[in-house]
Amino acid sequence: MRVLGFMSGTSLDAVDMAVLETDGETIQAFGPAGEQKLSNETREVVLEAVRQALALPRGAPEPSVFAEAAKAIAEEHVAAARGFMATHGLTKPDIDLIGFHGQTVFHERPISGRIGRTVQLGDAALLAAELEIPVVYDLRKADVAAGGEGAPLAPIYHAALVRHSGLDAPAAALNLGGVANVTLIGKGPDDLKAFDTGPANGMIDLLVQERGAGRFDEGGRLANSGTVDAGALKVLLDHPYFAAPPPKSLDRYDFSLDPVRTLSLEDAVATLTAFTVETVLLAAEWIDRPSALIVCGGGRHNPALMAGLRGALPMQVLSAEDAGWRGDSIEAEAWAYLAARSVRGLPISFPATTGVPAPMTGGKTAYPA
């Protein structure tokens, strides 16, 4: 199948798109990839949905802003897809399937036997109707309902990438998005371990935006200008999440900025950057030493963060591009791959990646009317 994958991350920056030719097991070819920035209007309605989601009690009805945000997100994806397909000379018959992540506005891991909650907004039926292509969506809910973490879901694609690239196993992939997650790919086809290691860009972005200093720490400039505050770093690392064994997952809002609020902008960003490095170092204790750690996601563009990882980790640290991967497109590719697996009934989550009791598939499909 030729599948168009969509990813809109918690940074609320853009809709990422990538085409993958796959049967859901192997990768046959990589098609074009690109992005479209989210409009300020959609970003604001999603932020309001996030604010209301974070305050939503269990069992309460969904706030009306969820439907408003879902429609806005779908319309952004329709516009993004049309522009992307026109740019690359693709027509409707060229795409067999769409993998649609939607926009996460809330994620709560299962604790003490209580089923978790995860909310991804986006009107898949509208997307399918407008583009006249089947859309696979809601890929996390079945895992959560079965007692799993619902995240991370990209590990099975990381494994396919490692095999396709001819990399030696064991190898590891580290995604630095709003939250960081790591996948250890062993020698067997389903020999996977994965979990969220801690915050990555999310806390840094929130702090920089809160201080009116832009959207993110461009080029690691702020981190490199500041000094790590050891006391604040210790408070951050004392969070109970780090004592919990994997598999485990996070929401980008699970950690507070309070420990760094009294610091200067530069020192606060330096401390949060060091926090991400330290949490990845803690995660390394749970995985066998891989031949290489391949860093994906927006965080790989941050020189301060990459230098910190290379200085701290007892293994070779490569950027996605060093491994021949398309670092800005991997999550969109992953959603294309997961969509193909979903329609074939293949498992997308596993006991050692999400804590689900047994390997299981997931997702629903919306068909054009």
Secondary structure, 3 states (H helix, E strand, C coil): CEEEEEEECCCCCEEEEEEEEECCCCEEEEEEEEEEECCHHHHHHHHHHHHHHHCCCCCCCCCHHHHHHHHHHHHHHHHHHHHHHHHCCCCHHHCCEEEEEEEEEEEECCECCECCEEEEECCHHHHHHHHCCCEEECCCHHHHHCCCCCCCCCHHHHHHHHHHHCCCCCEEEEEECCEEEEEEECCCCCCEEEEEEEECHHHHHHHHHHCCCCCCCHHHHHHHHCCCCHHHHHHHHCCHHHHCCCCCCCCCCCCCCHHHCCCCHHHHHHHHHHHHHHHHHHHHCCCCCCCCEEEECHHHHCHHHHHHHHHHCCCCEEEHHHHCCCCCCHHHHHHHHHHHHHHCCCCCECHHHHCCCCCECCCEEECCC
